[in-house]
Amino acid sequence: MRARVSGFRWVDLEDGRTVDRTHACELLEMYVGAQDGPGEDVFSLTVCTPSALAEQLDHHPFLIGRHWLFVRELRPDRVTAWLADRIAVLDAPTWSELAEKVGRIGHWEFEDYDHSTGT
């Protein structure tokens, strides 16, 4: 089973405000479902530039980055294209397992290790 992205929503940008592309920290929702089935789930992540991250750390000295995507410059079309490509190649036998991979975006050897085959 493979994933498909049916849409993206830049929650913080819906009001039409202008954003400094080099200093941005914006919430992005991804609507993802199985390629061969109906329905979708919402996955959220924060897209953040280095300067905005530094500012966040001034206010919160500890941040957990699991659902953050760091970019040099916020270019929404590039971010969503990259994410859609990355998600489209994910594969798993069930939606639950596939959704776990989408929720991680990246690869973590321990979580992705197939104990039955040793790969």
C-alpha positions, 0 to 999 in steps of 0.5 A, spaced: 500 500 500 502 506 498 500 513 500 497 519 496 497 526 498 490 529 496 492 536 499 496 541 503 493 547 508 498 552 510 494 554 516 498 560 518 498 563 511 490 563 510 489 570 512 493 572 506 499 576 510 506 577 507 511 572 510 519 574 510 521 567 507 527 567 511 524 568 517 518 564 518 515 558 522 508 556 519 503 550 520 502 546 515 497 540 514 497 535 509 491 530 507 494 523 506 490 517 504 492 510 501 493 511 493 488 505 492 482 507 497 478 513 499 479 517 505 484 521 508 488 523 515 491 530 517 498 530 519 501 537 521 508 539 521 511 546 523 516 548 517 521 553 520 527 557 518 533 557 522 532 564 524 525 563 526 528 557 530 533 561 533 527 566 536 523 560 538 529 557 542 529 564 545 522 563 548 523 555 549 530 553 551 528 546 549 524 544 543 522 537 540 523 537 533 519 530 531 514 534 527 518 540 524 521 541 517 527 546 517 528 549 511 533 555 509 527 559 506 520 558 506 517 557 499 510 553 500 510 550 493 517 547 493 516 545 500 509 541 498 512 538 492 518 535 496 513 532 501 508 530 496 514 526 492 517 523 499 510 521 501 508 518 495 514 513 495 512 510 502 510 503 502 507 499 507 502 493 508 496 496 512 494 503 513 496 504 520 503 502 518 503 507 512 500 512 517 506 511 522 511 512 516 507 518 514 507 521 521 515 520 521 516 523 514 524 521 515 527 514 516 529 511 523 533 505 522 530 502 529 522 503 527 523 501 520 527 495 521 524 489 518 525 484 524 523 478 520 528 479 514 533 482 518 533 488 513 
